[in-house]
Amino acid sequence: MYGPTLATLTRTRICPNCDGFATATITCGPRHDDGTRLVLHVDCRTCHGTGTVPMRPRLTTADVEVVA
């Protein structure tokens, strides 16, 4: 297939809240007898675990939408 695909037309940027590191792993509590710990996986609230957010359209002084 030639030409732009949907993936290349979609404009995204790195999430400003998590800098692209969308999921954090947090260990909590003491170690168990076998050496493991309880692990929590927490997703970024802004990007919902994707690491990217869609670009917002910019408006010029004439209120014309510009895609940048």
N, CA and C of each residue as an Amber inpcrd file, in Angstrom:
protein
   204
   0.8380000  -1.1700000   0.0000000   0.0000000   0.0000000   0.0000000
   0.8810000   1.2300000   0.0000000   0.5890000   2.1540000  -0.8770000
   1.3780000   3.3690000  -0.9860000   0.6320000   4.5440000  -0.3780000
   1.3730000   5.5670000  -0.0210000   0.7720000   6.7710000   0.5330000
   0.6970000   6.7230000   2.0410000   0.2040000   7.7960000   2.6470000
   0.1400000   7.8570000   4.1030000  -0.9230000   6.9130000   4.6420000
  -0.6330000   6.3170000   5.7600000  -1.6070000   5.4590000   6.4330000
  -2.2330000   6.2340000   7.5740000  -3.2290000   5.6490000   8.1660000
  -3.9140000   6.3140000   9.2740000  -2.9620000   6.5990000  10.4280000
  -2.0190000   5.7010000  10.6580000  -1.0780000   5.8880000  11.7620000
  -0.1750000   7.0960000  11.5300000   0.1740000   7.3860000  10.2810000
   1.0420000   8.5320000  10.0310000   0.2650000   9.8360000  10.0190000
  -1.0410000   9.7680000   9.8050000  -1.8490000  10.9840000   9.8090000
  -2.2470000  11.4080000  11.2120000  -2.2730000  10.4760000  12.1420000
  -2.6420000  10.7820000  13.5140000  -1.4810000  11.4790000  14.2020000
  -1.7400000  12.6470000  14.7400000  -0.6880000  13.4060000  15.3980000
  -0.8220000  13.2470000  16.9070000   0.2380000  12.7940000  17.5400000
   0.2470000  12.6340000  18.9910000   1.5220000  13.2500000  19.5380000
   1.5240000  13.4630000  20.8160000   2.7230000  13.9670000  21.4840000
   2.8920000  13.2150000  22.7880000   4.0820000  13.2680000  23.3190000
   4.3760000  12.5810000  24.5760000   3.5850000  13.2460000  25.6940000
   3.0500000  12.4450000  26.5620000   2.2380000  12.9370000  27.6770000
   3.0830000  13.8670000  28.5530000   2.6200000  15.0910000  28.8140000
   3.3930000  16.0200000  29.6410000   3.3980000  15.6440000  31.1190000
   2.4720000  14.8090000  31.5340000   2.3830000  14.4440000  32.9420000
   3.3790000  13.3520000  33.3210000   3.5490000  12.3500000  32.4250000
   4.4080000  11.2060000  32.7690000   5.6500000  11.1070000  31.8800000
   5.8250000  12.0080000  30.9190000   6.9610000  12.0070000  29.9840000
   7.0790000  10.7000000  29.2120000   5.9700000  10.0550000  28.9180000
   5.9740000   8.8270000  28.1320000   6.1350000   7.5550000  28.9350000
   6.4240000   7.6620000  30.2280000   6.5240000   6.4870000  31.0910000
   5.1570000   6.3010000  31.7400000   4.2610000   5.6450000  31.0250000
   2.8420000   5.6500000  31.3700000   2.4700000   4.7720000  32.5520000
   3.2350000   3.7310000  32.8300000   2.9030000   2.8260000  33.9170000
   4.0560000   2.7610000  34.9020000   3.7330000   2.9510000  36.1690000
   4.7450000   2.8650000  37.2240000   4.5040000   1.5820000  38.0170000
   5.5710000   0.9230000  38.3890000   5.4840000  -0.2770000  39.2220000
   5.9690000   0.0870000  40.6140000   5.1240000  -0.1410000  41.5980000
   5.4210000   0.2480000  42.9670000   5.4410000  -0.9920000  43.8340000
   6.5570000  -1.2200000  44.5200000   6.6280000  -2.3240000  45.4710000
   6.2090000  -1.7990000  46.8340000   5.4690000  -2.6180000  47.5730000
   5.0170000  -2.1620000  48.8800000   5.0070000  -3.3300000  49.8560000
   5.2370000  -3.0010000  51.0900000   5.2180000  -4.0010000  52.1410000
   6.5350000  -4.7360000  52.2870000   6.6310000  -5.5400000  53.3140000
   7.8510000  -6.3300000  53.5470000   7.9240000  -7.4990000  52.5710000
   9.0810000  -8.1090000  52.5100000   9.2720000  -9.2780000  51.6410000
   8.5810000 -10.5010000  52.2420000   8.0630000 -11.3580000  51.3680000
   7.4740000 -12.6320000  51.7810000   8.6030000 -13.6220000  52.0400000
   8.2590000 -14.7920000  52.5110000   9.2620000 -15.8140000  52.8090000
  10.0260000 -16.2550000  51.5640000   9.3630000 -16.2020000  50.3880000
  10.0360000 -16.6280000  49.1660000  10.7930000 -15.4750000  48.4910000
  10.8320000 -14.2960000  49.0980000  11.6010000 -13.1640000  48.5860000
  10.8180000 -12.2200000  47.7020000   9.5500000 -12.4820000  47.4540000
   8.7450000 -11.6080000  46.6010000   8.0660000 -10.5240000  47.4370000
   7.5520000  -9.5180000  46.7370000   6.7900000  -8.4480000  47.3790000
   5.4900000  -8.2200000  46.6250000   4.5810000  -7.5410000  47.2660000
   3.3650000  -7.1150000  46.6030000   3.7310000  -5.9810000  45.6490000
   3.2850000  -6.0740000  44.3930000   3.6300000  -5.0860000  43.3780000
   2.3490000  -4.4710000  42.8300000   2.2990000  -3.1520000  42.7700000
   1.1700000  -2.4290000  42.1960000   1.5980000  -1.8070000  40.8730000
   0.7490000  -1.9150000  39.8400000   0.9960000  -1.2700000  38.5570000
  -0.0010000  -0.1170000  38.4420000   0.5160000   1.1030000  38.3520000
  -0.3280000   2.2920000  38.3470000  -0.1580000   3.0060000  37.0110000
  -1.3020000   3.2680000  36.3250000  -1.2810000   3.9760000  35.0470000
  -1.4150000   5.4820000  35.2600000  -0.8470000   6.2420000  34.3320000
  -0.9480000   7.7010000  34.3530000  -2.4090000   8.1020000  34.1600000
  -2.8750000   9.0470000  34.9440000  -4.2690000   9.4830000  34.8420000
  -4.5240000  10.3500000  33.6170000  -3.5040000  11.0180000  33.1190000
  -3.6900000  11.9010000  31.9760000  -3.8220000  11.1260000  30.6770000
  -2.9280000  10.1730000  30.4400000  -2.9200000   9.4370000  29.1660000
  -3.5090000   8.0330000  29.2930000  -3.9190000   7.6330000  30.4730000
  -4.5320000   6.3260000  30.7310000  -3.6130000   5.1700000  30.3410000
  -2.3250000   5.3340000  30.5520000  -1.3800000   4.2540000  30.3280000
  -0.8520000   4.1150000  28.9200000  -1.0950000   5.0840000  28.0430000
  -0.5990000   4.9780000  26.6660000   0.7280000   5.7010000  26.4760000
   1.0030000   6.7290000  27.2410000   2.2510000   7.4900000  27.1090000
   2.1720000   8.6330000  26.1260000   1.0660000   8.7350000  25.3880000
   0.8850000   9.8310000  24.4260000  -0.4850000  10.4530000  24.6120000
  -0.6110000  11.6950000  24.2050000  -1.8920000  12.3890000  24.2050000
  -2.0700000  13.0340000  22.8400000  -3.3130000  13.1910000  22.3560000
  -3.5100000  13.8240000  21.0510000  -3.1360000  15.2970000  21.1070000
  -2.6630000  15.8060000  19.9820000  -2.3030000  17.2210000  19.9150000
  -3.5670000  18.0550000  19.8670000  -3.5470000  19.1700000  20.5550000
  -4.6780000  20.0830000  20.5450000  -4.5460000  21.0180000  19.3620000
  -5.6400000  21.3500000  18.6920000  -5.5480000  22.3010000  17.5850000
  -5.2380000  23.7030000  18.1120000  -4.3910000  24.4090000  17.3660000
  -4.0750000  25.7930000  17.7450000  -5.0040000  26.7310000  16.9970000
  -5.3740000  27.8180000  17.6380000  -6.1870000  28.8390000  16.9960000
  -5.3340000  30.0840000  16.7840000  -5.4220000  30.6520000  15.6010000
  -4.6980000  31.8820000  15.3190000  -5.5380000  33.0590000  15.7900000
  -5.0560000  34.2630000  15.5700000  -5.8050000  35.4410000  15.9990000
  -7.1070000  35.6050000  15.2250000  -7.2160000  34.9880000  14.0340000
  -8.4330000  35.0760000  13.2600000  -9.3650000  33.8940000  13.5630000
  -9.0820000  33.1250000  14.6250000  -9.8370000  31.9590000  15.0330000
  -9.9250000  30.9110000  13.9290000  -8.8220000  30.7330000  13.2210000
  -8.7310000  29.7060000  12.1920000  -7.8960000  28.5760000  12.7580000
  -8.3900000  27.3510000  12.6410000  -7.6800000  26.2040000  13.1960000
  -6.4510000  25.8900000  12.3690000  -5.3110000  25.7570000  13.0430000
  -4.0410000  25.4300000  12.4000000  -3.5350000  24.1490000  13.0130000
  -3.2030000  23.1780000  12.1940000  -2.6620000  21.9200000  12.6850000
  -1.1540000  22.0180000  12.6850000  -0.5490000  21.8350000  13.8650000
   0.9150000  21.9310000  13.9460000   1.4740000  20.7200000  14.6280000
